Each structure stands twice: as C-alpha cells, then as structure tokens.
C-alpha cells in the first residue's frame, strides 16, 4: 500500500462513508433476492417480477430534477434522510402481501435512491480530498462489485433458512448503520453562486453548464451509450451458457460471477494505478477493452475462453465506473456536481432499460453469439463517439 492509500484509510470521514456504503450494498443485494422471491410467492408471475424491476427504475426519470436539490441543500441531511426513509420503506415490505402496495413501496425506494446516489458522489470531493479521489472511488466501486457478486448468495441462504422478512430487516438495519455513520461526517454546504435562484433557473443552469463543457459532457453521454450497448448482452447471458455451450445453470452462474470478479479487479487496478496516470485515459481505454472482451465472448470456441473474455470485459467495466466518477468529480465545480451526477445516473438508467428491452428481442431473433458481437461493435462505436465528442469540443474551444 502506498502513502496515498494509507492517507485515505487514515481519513475517518472516508472510512465512515466507505463502511456505511459497504453495509448498504450488502443489504441491497440481499433484499433484492428477497424482493424477487416475495413477488413470485405472491403472484407466481414473471411479468410481475418485471413490473417490480421497472418500478424500481422509474424514479430515475426524475434524476435531473433531484440534482438541483443535491446542489442546493445540505448534502449530509439529504443523505441521512434518504437512508432513514429507505429503512422505513424496506421494513414496511416485511408486512406487505399485496402486489400493488409492493409496487408503490419499490417506487418510493427508487425515488429515495434517486436522491441519494448523485448526492453521495457529489459529496466525495469534500469528504475525501482531491488527491485520493480515484482510490476512494475504486474502494467504493470494488466494494459494490463484491456485494453484487456475493450478496445474492447470502440473500438466497437467508431467505431459505429464515424467510424474506429477515432479509428485509437486515437491509433496513444496514440503512440505519449508513445513516448513523453519514450523520457523523462533516460535509461542506454546496457552494451555490446564487442562493436566491429559483428551482427552474438552477435546473436550466445545470444543463447549460454541462452543455458548455467537453470532457464531462463526453463522460455523461458515454454513460448512456455504453450502458445501452454493453447491457444488450444481459438477456443473452443465460442462453449463451445453456444453449451455446450447454453448461446449464452452473455455467450461467459462472458467467455472472466472472463479470463481477472482473469488476472487482478493475476497481483494484484503478486503486493501484489510477492516481499515477490519471483517470481520463483509463476511461477512454476501458470502453474499447470492454468491446474487445464482448467480441471475444461471442467468438469463443469454448466455454473457458468465453469466461476469460467476459472477465476482461468485467475488468474494463470496473475501470469505467471508477474513472468516470473521478473525471466528473475532478472537472466539475462543486456547485454543479449534484446536477451533473444526476444527469449521469439518468443516462445510466435509461440505457439499462433500453438495453434490456432491445437485448431480449435481439437474443431471441439472432441468438446469443450475434448479440455479443453486435454489442461489441456498438460499444466500440460508442467509444469513438465519446472520444470524438471530447476532441471536437477541444478544437472548438481552441478555435474561439
């Protein structure tokens, strides 16, 4: 561990944030398994499961509006309030046995998350300090990847042995732990240029600021494009394992696991090297490496080679997550961070929804191999567009 990493781990404000997020990530992964199982128990319908997942994502439509509050209000209060609200909502799920009520609760959870996510990313620079931003993002991103990889297994075990109520109760407890830790972190109030500006004006100023940038705009556009192109493969994953390679459910589980493991490795790589080279080159490179990994998965003659190629794509995705957040945090003034991150999360969610819809239809029509190859081509094209957007804006700025 180098001196910079040591200074980060000696920062009590960051440690509280990191531990709180780690607890919350695990709780979310556990309760997601419980939520799906509960919906199946109540309805026995795959369509109902899909409806709940859509209800979870719908509030992100309001993300650009929420970003104004992330730049206007005390960020610590927003974060603590979001955690407390989510703790109450997930506890209510313990007693819910009606699908309509569950849909409402899931929607409210998504709304609270829409407040929390851009605010926590916007608060990072004030909590961490500029020199450690890359490593801080890497630690948190890596922790999330570990929770996504291991959390569902824990959730399944907990539901099988104790029941769905215990899983929801655990998630509520993690939100309370996160709220307690965040409440003890001093966070500077957002430095607004005009405290008297109205909501509409601040929203407009956020769009105007982002449109006038080059690299942050390219990263936000890239968030939507790469989420759309890479996640085209998600509906095809199970068919690649079962039909193309004949490896059954175990093979599908391995595909999911190597992707998550790759993301952990990508985050670790950024923790080691990100502060030395800079986040932007890593961000651009990660898109094209992901395209190569997806192409290798689609062309792989054996299941083992497909696993290796998908692990490469997962590593690239882990690097992307860390590098993109760091670039925005380093290049966007504090007064606009909440609004820029809210637009970034909006793009991620919109890309995810479209990818699942298009990817399912594509896998049915053309098969999993073609889906991976098309996703690889589209990801490489998205990378070129992102680079060209940044380079073109550089040329325009210099020409003025």
N, C-alpha and C positions, 0 to 999 in steps of 0.2 A: 504493500500500500504506500503510495507516495504522500508527500507532505500535504498536498492539496486535498486528497481524500481524507487524510487524518483531520484536517481542519474542518471539513464538512461533518464528519462524525463526532467532532467535539463541539458542534454547534447545537445547543439544546433546543433551539427553536425548530431547526430542521428535524432533529430526532423525534420531537413530539409530532410534527406533521407526518413524518415517514411512518412511525409506529401506528398512528391513528389511521392512516390510509391503508396500511397493511392489514389491520384488523377489519376495516370496512370492506376491502377487496375480498377477503376470505368469506366474510358474511354474505356478501352479494352472490358469490359463486355458489355457496351452499343454498341460499334461499331461492336462486333461480331454478335449481333442480327441484326443490320442494314446490315451487310455483307450478312448474310443468306437470309434476305428478298430481298435484291437487286438481288442476284443470282436467286432467284425464280421469281422475276419480269422480269428479262432479259431472262430467259430460261424456266421457269416452270418445271425444271428437278431436280429430287432428285440426279441423278448421277452427275450433275453439282455442286450441293452443296457438295457432297462427294469429287469431284475433287478439289474444293477450299480448303476444310479442309486438304486434303493431301498436296496440295501446301504449305499450312501454316506450315506443319510439316517437309517437305522435307529438308529444310536448316539445320535441326539439325544433319543431316548426317555429316556436316562439323564441328560440335562442337569440336571434338578433335583437329582440326587444329586451330580453333579460340582460344582455350585455351592458345596456345603459345603466342598470342598477349596480352591476359589478364595478362600474367606474364612478358611480355616484355615492353609494352607501358605504358604510364601514364594512370592509370585507370580512373581518373576523365575525361580526354579528351575522352577516349573510351566511357564512359557512356553518356556524354553530346552529343557527335557526334551521338551516336545511337538514342538518343531521338530526336534530330533535324531531322535526316534522316527519322525517323518514322512519325514525324509530317508532313513532306513534302509529304511522300507517302500516308498517310491517307487523306490528303487534296486533293490529286490527285484523290482519289476514289470518291469524291463528283461529279466529272465531267466525270467519266468513265461509258460508256454504252456498252462496248464490253467485252464479257467474257474472251477472250484471254488477253486483256490488264489487266483485273482484276486479272487473274491468275498470271501474271507477277508481279503486284503490291503486291499481297498477298505473293508471294515467297520472294520478297525483304523485306517485313515486317518481315517474318520469319528469314531471314538472319540477319537483324539488331537485332532481338531478340536473335539470337544465339550469337551475340557479347555481348549483354547487360547482359543476365542472369548469366553466370558464372562470369563475371567481378564484378557485384554488390555483389554477395555472397563472392567473394574473397576479396572485399574491406571492408567487415563488420568488421573484427578484428581491422583494423587500424582506423575505424571510431568510433567503439563502445567501445572497451576495453574488455579484456578477461573476467572480472568478470560479465559483463552484456550480454554476447553473447546469452545465452539461452533465456533470456527475450526479447532481441532485435529480435531474430528470431521468437519468439512467437508473438510479436506485429505485425510484418510484415506478418507472415503467417495467423494470425487471421484476419487481415485487408483484405488480399486476399480472404479468405473464405467468409467474409461478402459481398465483392464486387461480388463474383460469385453467391451468394445467392440472393442478391437484385438488382444487376446491370442489369440482363436480363429484369426484370420487368420495370425498368426505361427506358431501351432501347426500349422495346416494346411500352411504353407510348409515348416516344419522337418521334419514327417513326410514330406512329398512328396520332399524333397531328401536327407534324411539317414536318416530312419526313426524309428519310435516310441521306440526305445531312447534316442536323442539327446534327445527331448522329456522323457522321464522323468529323464534325467541332469541336464538343465537345471533341472527342478523341484527335484531333490534339492539342487543347488547353491544355489538360492535359499533353501531351508530352512536350510542351513548359514550363509549370509550373515545371515539373520534371527537365528539363534541367537547368532552372534558379536556382533551389534550389541546384542541384548537383554541379553546377559550383561554388557555394559558400562554398563547403565542402573541407577542406584541406585533401588530401589523400597522404600518403607516396608512393613514387615510388616503385614498386616491387623490392625486394632485390635479384636480379639475381646473381648467383655465377660466371657467366662468361658472361659479356656483349657482348663479341665478338663471342659467339657461334652462329652457323648458325641455320636457322629455323628447318631443318631436325634433327639436333643434339638435339635441345631443345625439339622437339616433342618426340624423342626417349627417352630422359632423363625423360620426364614426365611419359611415360609408364613404364620405368624401376623403377622409384621411387614408383609408385603405386603398381607394382608387388612385390616390396620388403617390403611392409607394411602388417599389418594384419587387424587391425580394419578398416582403411579407405578403403581397398580393399573389405572387407566384406560388408561395407555400400554401396559402389558403385555397387557391384554385387547384393545386396539386392534391390537397386533402380530399376534395370531392372526386377528382378524376381517378386517383389511384385506389381509393376505396371502392369506386364503381368497377374498375377493371379487375383488380385482384380478387375481389369477393364474388365475381362471376363464378369462381370455381367452387364456392362453398356448397351449393346444392349438388355439384357433380362429385364431391369427395367420396361419398358413400358408394356411389356406383362405380367409381374408379377402383375402389378396394374390392367390392363384391363381384362385379361383372367383368371388369377388365382383367384383374389379377386373380380373382377367385380366392381371396384371403378372408372373406366373411367379416363378421362383426369385429373380430380381433384386429384384422387388418385396418378397418376403418378407425378403430381406436388408436392404432399406431400412427396413422396419418395425422390425426388431430394432435397426438402427443408430440410428434417431431416438429410440427409447426410451432406449438407452444414452447418446446425446448429451444428451438431456433431463435424465437423472440427473446428468450432469457439470455442466450449467448450474444445476440445483437446488442442488448442493453449493456451486458458486461463489457463488450468491446468498446462501446461508447464511454463507459466509466473509466476505462484504461487509457484510451487514445483521444477521446473527444476534445479534451481541454488542450491538447498539444497541437492538433491540426486545425481545428475549427469545425463548427457544426455544418456549415453550408456545403462544403464539398462532400461530406458524408451523406447529406440529404439527397443531393443530386445523384450520387453514385448508387444509393440504396434502391432507387426506382428501377434503374437498369439491371441491377443484380437480381432484384425480385423478378423481373421479366425473364432473365436467363433461367432462374430456378423454376418458374412455372413452365417454361418451354421444355426444360429437362424432364419435368414430371410428366408432361404429355407425351414425350418421345421415348421415355424409359422402357427398355425391353423387359426389365424385371422389376419386381416389387421393391427389392432392396435399393436399386438405383433410383426408383421413384421416391422412396423415403429420403435418400440423400439429397436429391434435387429439391424436394419440398422443404427440407431443413435449411437449405441455402436461402430459399425464398422467405422462410420464417426469420432467419438472421437479418435479412435485409429489412423486413417489416419492423423488427425490433429497433434497428438503427434509425429507420424513418421516424418512428414515434418519438424517439429521444431528440433527434436532430431538428425535426420540425418545430417542436415546442421551444427548444433552445433558441433557434433562429428568431422566432417571433418575440420571445422574451428579451433578446438582446437588441433587436432592431425597432421595437415599437415602444414609444414613450409610455410611462406608467398610466398616464391619464386616458390612454386608448386601449390598454391591454385587455380589459374585460370585453369590450365590444369586438375587438379583433378575434379573440379566442371564441367568443360566442358564434361568430360567423364561421370560424374554423370547425367547430363542433356541428354546426348546422350542415356544412358541406359533407362532413363525415357521415352523419346520419342519413342525409338524402342519398348519398352514394351507396350506402349499405342497403337501404330499402330497394332502390332501383336494381342493384346487383342481384339481390335475392330473387326478385321477380324475373329479371331477364335471364339470370343464370339457370333457374329451374327450367324455363322454356327451352333454353339452348341445349341443356344436357339431354332433355327428352328428345329433341329433334335431331341432334347431331352426335350425341354421345359424349362421354367424359373426356376422352383424349382431345377431341376437337375443341371442347370448351376450354381446356387448359392452354392449348396452342393459341386460340383466339384471345384469351385473357393475356397471354404473354405478349402478343403483338400489340394489343390495345394498351398494355402497361408501358411498353417501350415508346409507343406514340405519345402517350400522356407525358412521359418523361421529357421527350423532345419539346412538346408544347410548353411545359413548365420552364425548361431552360431557355427556350426562345422568348418566352414572356419576360423573363428576367433580363436577358441580353438586350432585347429590343427596347425595353424601358431604360436600360443603361444608356443605349445610344441616343434615345430621345432626350434624356436629361442632359447628356453632354452636349447635345446639339443646340440647346437653348442659350 
